[in-house]
Amino acid sequence: MLQHAFEELGAHRVIGLSCASDTMTNKEYTKLQMRKEAVFQKAFTYRVNKYNKPLWWDICLFAILRDEWVQLIC
C-alpha cells in the first residue's frame, strides 16, 4: 500500500491513525517504519457509559515521508 501511494499516486507523505489502545495496529505501523508523531487525547467518542457520559478514545497519528520510504527500499 505504501509503495502504491508513493510510486503510483505520487504522495509526499502517508499518515495512519489508530486507537492508542490498539497495540496490534500500532505495532504494524512501527514495522512499516512509520513514526508516531502525535497522540490526540480524548479525540474520538462513539458510545456513552451507563451514566450517559461519553467514552473517549485517544488517537495515535503515524507518518512516513517519501524520502524515508525511498531509503528503506534501497
Number of C-alpha atoms within 10 A of each C-alpha: 7 16 14 10 14 18 13 9 10 11 14 13 15 16 15 15 16 18 17 16 12 11 11 10 15 21 12 11 21 14 10 13 15 21 17 17 11 12 16 13 12 12 12 14 11 8 11 11 8 7 6 8 9 14 12 14 17 15 19 20 19 20 18 20 15 18 11 12 19 12 8 10 7 5
